[in-house]
């Protein structure tokens, strides 16, 4: 959520908010990449935190169905 807020551009909302990174890069002035950045960063964090437990659960499920 924090990563998405850095890239948001909502100048017509009440209250208006434009993230600091959204206005930082030339050519992207006022761009709203909040959804894309939120999905990418959120998915990456989920993958990093869940990769071990998902592999263990998948291995346990396969072992119980094979035998």
Helices and strands as residue ranges (DSSP letters): H 2-6, E 9-10, E 17-18, H 34-66
